Amino acid sequence: MRLLAGICALAALTTPSALAEDATPSYSDPFIGEWQIAFPDEPGVIVNVPDATCEAPAVISASDTSENPNAVDISTPGGSWGEWHVRSFDGRFPWWQFDPEKNDYTDITFVADWTSEDTFLLAGKDSSGWRTDWTTAKEWTRCPTEAD
């Protein structure tokens, strides 16, 4: 009888409706879109030439080559950044770059920190290679869509 109950419970968990209920949004979803990239507009920033503008934006899209739901592809006016894996840790979002030679993700290269609903800072590593360098972080601001 226990065996039958176990089989029924397993069958209930593997039905399409049960699988859909367990689905959760990926960490990368909020990053998908078109972005302007520049240094934050702060005291001490004298010249702030954007790396990308809304006329020529950086684009973050869900990766169409990965089975990882947190994978994104990034391209900027300067070229492709490749595929990245976005995770969540302590309120921030570390990004790992995909290494096609190893067919795996490398060490954390960037960390994102949302500063508003449509703006995040993206920081790389300092010279030690261990700490995130927030002093050189770039601000990514979501470009308005036609519906805005």
HUDAWO-V859608 format. One record per pair of residues at least 12 apart in sequence whose ideal C-beta (glycine too) atoms are under 10 Angstrom apart, sorted by the first residue. I is the first residue (numbers start at 1). GAP is how many residues later the second one is. D is the distance in Angstrom with one decimal. If there is no record, write none. Layout:
BEGIN
<<I & GAP & D> <I & GAP & D>>
END
This chain:
BEGIN
<<23 & 46 & 9.0> <24 & 45 & 8.7> <25 & 44 & 8.6> <25 & 45 & 9.9> <26 & 36 & 8.1> <26 & 42 & 8.5> <26 & 43 & 4.2> <26 & 44 & 4.6> <26 & 45 & 8.5> <26 & 46 & 9.0> <26 & 60 & 7.5> <26 & 61 & 9.8> <26 & 62 & 9.8> <27 & 42 & 8.6> <27 & 43 & 5.1> <27 & 45 & 9.7> <27 & 58 & 9.1> <27 & 59 & 4.8> <27 & 60 & 5.8> <27 & 61 & 4.8> <27 & 62 & 9.6> <27 & 66 & 6.2> <27 & 67 & 9.6> <27 & 68 & 9.8> <27 & 85 & 9.7> <28 & 32 & 7.9> <28 & 33 & 9.6> <28 & 34 & 6.9> <28 & 35 & 8.6> <28 & 40 & 9.0> <28 & 41 & 7.6> <28 & 42 & 4.8> <28 & 43 & 7.0> <28 & 44 & 4.8> <28 & 56 & 8.1> <28 & 57 & 8.2> <28 & 58 & 4.1> <28 & 59 & 9.0> <28 & 60 & 9.9> <28 & 65 & 8.4> <28 & 67 & 9.1> <29 & 33 & 8.1> <29 & 40 & 8.9> <29 & 41 & 8.9> <29 & 43 & 9.3> <29 & 57 & 9.1> <30 & 30 & 9.7> <30 & 56 & 9.2> <30 & 63 & 8.8> <30 & 82 & 9.5> <30 & 84 & 7.5> <30 & 87 & 8.5> <30 & 88 & 9.5> <30 & 90 & 8.4> <30 & 112 & 9.4> <31 & 29 & 4.9> <31 & 30 & 9.5> <31 & 31 & 9.6> <31 & 39 & 9.8> <31 & 41 & 6.2> <31 & 43 & 8.8> <31 & 53 & 9.1> <31 & 55 & 6.4> <31 & 62 & 7.8> <31 & 64 & 9.0> <31 & 81 & 7.2> <31 & 83 & 9.4> <31 & 89 & 7.5> <31 & 91 & 9.5> <31 & 109 & 8.3> <31 & 111 & 9.4> <32 & 27 & 8.9> <32 & 28 & 5.4> <32 & 29 & 6.0> <32 & 30 & 6.0> <32 & 40 & 6.8> <32 & 41 & 9.9> <32 & 110 & 10.0> <33 & 24 & 8.6> <33 & 25 & 9.4> <33 & 26 & 7.7> <33 & 27 & 6.2> <33 & 28 & 8.5> <33 & 85 & 8.8> <33 & 107 & 9.5> <33 & 109 & 5.4> <33 & 110 & 7.2> <33 & 112 & 8.0> <34 & 18 & 8.7> <34 & 20 & 6.9> <34 & 22 & 9.9> <34 & 23 & 3.9> <34 & 24 & 7.2> <34 & 25 & 5.5> <34 & 26 & 8.1> <34 & 27 & 9.6> <34 & 108 & 7.3> <34 & 109 & 4.2> <34 & 110 & 9.1> <34 & 111 & 8.0> <35 & 16 & 9.8> <35 & 17 & 6.5> <35 & 18 & 9.7> <35 & 19 & 8.4> <35 & 22 & 5.7> <35 & 23 & 4.5> <35 & 24 & 7.5> <35 & 25 & 6.7> <35 & 39 & 9.2> <35 & 41 & 8.7> <35 & 83 & 9.3> <35 & 84 & 9.3> <35 & 85 & 8.9> <35 & 87 & 9.5> <35 & 103 & 9.9> <35 & 104 & 9.5> <35 & 105 & 4.5> <35 & 106 & 6.5> <35 & 107 & 6.1> <35 & 108 & 6.3> <36 & 14 & 5.7> <36 & 15 & 8.6> <36 & 16 & 5.8> <36 & 17 & 5.4> <36 & 18 & 5.3> <36 & 19 & 9.1> <36 & 20 & 9.3> <36 & 21 & 6.4> <36 & 22 & 7.6> <36 & 83 & 9.6> <36 & 103 & 8.4> <36 & 104 & 7.3> <36 & 105 & 4.7> <36 & 106 & 8.1> <36 & 107 & 6.0> <37 & 13 & 6.1> <37 & 14 & 4.2> <37 & 15 & 4.4> <37 & 16 & 8.5> <37 & 20 & 8.5> <37 & 21 & 5.4> <37 & 39 & 7.0> <37 & 40 & 9.4> <37 & 41 & 9.8> <37 & 85 & 8.0> <37 & 101 & 5.2> <37 & 102 & 7.3> <37 & 103 & 5.5> <37 & 104 & 8.0> <38 & 12 & 4.0> <38 & 13 & 6.6> <38 & 14 & 8.1> <38 & 15 & 8.5> <38 & 100 & 6.7> <38 & 101 & 6.0> <38 & 102 & 8.7> <38 & 103 & 7.7> <39 & 12 & 9.1> <39 & 82 & 9.9> <39 & 97 & 8.4> <39 & 98 & 8.2> <39 & 99 & 6.3> <39 & 100 & 6.6> <40 & 75 & 8.2> <40 & 79 & 8.9> <40 & 81 & 6.9> <40 & 94 & 10.0> <40 & 97 & 7.2> <40 & 98 & 8.0> <40 & 99 & 4.4> <40 & 101 & 9.7> <41 & 98 & 7.7> <41 & 100 & 9.9> <42 & 97 & 9.2> <48 & 91 & 9.5> <50 & 27 & 9.6> <50 & 88 & 9.2> <50 & 89 & 9.5> <50 & 91 & 9.2> <51 & 25 & 6.6> <51 & 26 & 7.7> <51 & 27 & 7.1> <51 & 87 & 6.7> <51 & 89 & 9.6> <52 & 23 & 9.7> <52 & 24 & 5.2> <52 & 25 & 5.5> <52 & 26 & 8.1> <52 & 86 & 9.4> <52 & 88 & 8.6> <52 & 89 & 9.8> <52 & 91 & 9.1> <53 & 24 & 8.2> <53 & 88 & 10.0> <53 & 90 & 8.4> <54 & 87 & 8.4> <54 & 88 & 9.1> <54 & 89 & 3.8> <54 & 90 & 7.1> <55 & 22 & 9.5> <55 & 88 & 8.9> <56 & 20 & 8.7> <56 & 21 & 4.5> <56 & 22 & 9.8> <57 & 18 & 9.4> <57 & 19 & 8.2> <57 & 20 & 7.8> <57 & 83 & 9.9> <57 & 84 & 9.9> <57 & 85 & 9.4> <57 & 86 & 5.2> <58 & 16 & 6.7> <58 & 17 & 7.0> <58 & 18 & 4.2> <58 & 19 & 7.4> <58 & 20 & 8.9> <58 & 23 & 8.4> <58 & 64 & 10.0> <58 & 80 & 9.8> <58 & 82 & 7.1> <58 & 85 & 9.1> <59 & 13 & 9.8> <59 & 14 & 8.2> <59 & 15 & 7.3> <59 & 16 & 5.2> <59 & 17 & 7.8> <59 & 18 & 9.7> <59 & 21 & 9.9> <59 & 84 & 9.5> <60 & 12 & 5.2> <60 & 13 & 7.4> <60 & 14 & 5.3> <60 & 15 & 8.4> <60 & 16 & 9.8> <60 & 21 & 9.1> <60 & 24 & 8.6> <60 & 26 & 9.3> <60 & 80 & 8.5> <60 & 82 & 9.9> <61 & 12 & 5.3> <61 & 13 & 8.1> <61 & 14 & 8.1> <63 & 19 & 9.6> <63 & 20 & 5.2> <63 & 21 & 8.3> <63 & 22 & 9.0> <63 & 35 & 8.2> <64 & 19 & 9.9> <65 & 18 & 6.9> <65 & 33 & 9.0> <65 & 35 & 9.7> <66 & 17 & 6.1> <66 & 18 & 9.8> <66 & 19 & 8.1> <66 & 32 & 7.3> <66 & 39 & 10.0> <68 & 15 & 8.7> <68 & 16 & 9.9> <68 & 17 & 5.9> <68 & 18 & 9.4> <68 & 30 & 8.7> <68 & 37 & 8.5> <69 & 16 & 9.9> <69 & 17 & 9.8> <70 & 14 & 8.9> <70 & 15 & 5.5> <70 & 16 & 4.9> <70 & 17 & 6.4> <70 & 18 & 8.9> <70 & 23 & 9.5> <70 & 25 & 9.6> <70 & 26 & 9.5> <71 & 12 & 5.6> <71 & 13 & 6.9> <71 & 14 & 5.5> <71 & 15 & 7.7> <71 & 25 & 9.5> <71 & 27 & 7.1> <71 & 34 & 8.8> <72 & 12 & 5.4> <72 & 13 & 8.1> <72 & 14 & 6.2> <72 & 23 & 8.4> <72 & 26 & 10.0> <73 & 25 & 9.3> <74 & 21 & 9.0> <74 & 23 & 9.6> <74 & 36 & 9.9> <74 & 48 & 10.0> <81 & 14 & 9.7> <81 & 16 & 7.9> <81 & 28 & 9.9> <81 & 29 & 9.6> <82 & 15 & 6.1> <82 & 16 & 6.2> <82 & 17 & 9.1> <82 & 18 & 8.3> <83 & 13 & 9.6> <83 & 14 & 7.3> <83 & 15 & 3.9> <83 & 16 & 9.4> <83 & 17 & 8.4> <83 & 22 & 8.7> <84 & 12 & 6.6> <84 & 13 & 5.6> <84 & 14 & 6.8> <84 & 21 & 8.2> <84 & 22 & 9.9> <84 & 25 & 8.1> <84 & 26 & 7.8> <85 & 12 & 7.9> <85 & 13 & 6.8> <85 & 19 & 9.6> <85 & 20 & 4.7> <85 & 21 & 9.4> <85 & 23 & 9.6> <86 & 24 & 9.5> <86 & 26 & 7.6> <87 & 18 & 9.6> <87 & 21 & 8.7> <88 & 24 & 9.8> <89 & 19 & 9.1> <89 & 22 & 8.5> <91 & 22 & 7.7> <91 & 23 & 8.5> <92 & 19 & 5.3> <92 & 20 & 6.6> <92 & 21 & 5.0> <92 & 22 & 8.4> <92 & 28 & 9.5> <92 & 29 & 9.4> <92 & 31 & 9.3> <92 & 40 & 8.4> <93 & 17 & 8.8> <93 & 18 & 6.8> <93 & 19 & 4.2> <93 & 20 & 7.4> <93 & 21 & 7.8> <93 & 27 & 7.9> <93 & 29 & 9.1> <94 & 13 & 9.5> <94 & 14 & 4.4> <94 & 15 & 8.5> <94 & 16 & 7.3> <94 & 17 & 5.1> <94 & 18 & 7.9> <94 & 38 & 8.7> <95 & 13 & 6.9> <95 & 14 & 6.2> <95 & 15 & 4.3> <95 & 16 & 7.1> <95 & 17 & 6.6> <95 & 27 & 7.8> <95 & 29 & 9.8> <96 & 12 & 5.8> <96 & 13 & 6.8> <96 & 14 & 8.8> <97 & 12 & 5.3> <97 & 13 & 8.4> <107 & 18 & 8.8> <107 & 22 & 8.5> <107 & 23 & 10.0> <108 & 16 & 9.9> <108 & 17 & 8.0> <108 & 22 & 10.0> <108 & 24 & 8.5> <109 & 15 & 6.6> <109 & 16 & 7.0> <110 & 12 & 5.4> <110 & 13 & 6.6> <110 & 14 & 5.7> <110 & 15 & 8.3> <110 & 22 & 8.2> <110 & 27 & 9.2> <110 & 28 & 9.7> <111 & 12 & 5.4> <111 & 13 & 8.3> <111 & 14 & 8.9> <111 & 20 & 10.0> <111 & 21 & 4.7> <111 & 22 & 9.5> <111 & 23 & 8.5> <111 & 26 & 8.6> <112 & 25 & 9.1> <112 & 28 & 7.9> <113 & 19 & 8.9> <113 & 21 & 7.9> <113 & 24 & 7.8> <114 & 26 & 9.8> <115 & 22 & 9.9> <115 & 24 & 7.5> <115 & 25 & 9.7> <115 & 26 & 9.6> <116 & 25 & 8.8> <116 & 26 & 9.3> <117 & 25 & 8.2> <118 & 22 & 9.2> <118 & 23 & 6.4> <118 & 24 & 3.9> <118 & 25 & 9.0> <118 & 26 & 8.9> <118 & 30 & 9.9> <119 & 20 & 6.2> <119 & 21 & 6.8> <119 & 22 & 5.0> <119 & 23 & 7.1> <120 & 17 & 9.3> <120 & 18 & 9.6> <120 & 19 & 7.6> <120 & 20 & 5.3> <120 & 21 & 8.7> <120 & 22 & 9.0> <121 & 13 & 7.0> <121 & 16 & 4.2> <121 & 17 & 7.1> <121 & 18 & 5.7> <121 & 19 & 7.6> <122 & 15 & 6.2> <122 & 16 & 5.5> <122 & 17 & 8.0> <122 & 18 & 5.8> <123 & 12 & 8.4> <123 & 13 & 6.9> <123 & 14 & 3.7> <123 & 15 & 7.9> <124 & 12 & 6.9> <124 & 13 & 8.0> <124 & 14 & 9.0>>
END
